[in-house]
């Protein structure tokens, strides 16, 4: 709760100062608090479509929120084939990780949510091209009714670079 308030205050102060709230650091102290929490956003991607951070860097890890197939230039959801959607999602995750100082090579865990599990093979072919060596641990599940009618959503945990 305190961390949320501090982040909110930091973001609000950035906006009041006329600065873009690209990164908000949280150095809350006290028992149970997370030292050095940093919200990571990227000008290369559209703003989130809800009240969440695209990624959070904390304790040597980067936690990337679930990403859907959103065109980074237009902010529009792309409803192509599952292969096209997977390519776009992983491209956007790559951009977020790079903004945070990390890379796909440092991803340790992914969660893949497919609207239809029948799309697994098509998704897997594209996924393998992004993680050709030493792929991260992965969970893939069917998740009906993904937001905005998308066919795939992926979240990742990576080591901070």
C-alpha positions, 0 to 999 in steps of 0.5 A: 500500500505504501509503495503504491502511494509513493509510486503514485506520488512520484508519477504525479510529481513528474507530471507536475514538473512537466516531465514524462513519467517514463520511470518512477523509482520507489525506495520505500523503507520499512519491514516487508517493503521492496527496495528499489522498485522501478516501474518501466515504460517505453515510448516505443510502445502504446500506453497500457490499456488499464491500470497496470505497469508494462514492467516492474524492475525489482530485486534483480528481476524484471516482471513484464505484464501480460502483453497482447498483439498491439501495434506499437505505432498505432496502438491498435490491436492486431487480429491476424493469425496466431503466428502474426500475433505471437510475433508482435507480442514477443517483439513488444516484450523484447522492446520492453526488456531492452528499455529495462536494460535486459533482453530476451536472452535473460528471460527465465520464465514465460506464461503463454495464454492462448484463446484456443489451445489448437493454436499451440503449434503455430504459436510454438514455431514463432516462439522458438524463433525468439528463444533459439538457445536455452529457452526459458521455463514456460507454462502454456494454457488455454484461457478463453475470453482474453481481453479485447478479443486477442488470441494470445497474451504472454508475460515474462520474468527476466533477469535484470541486465 
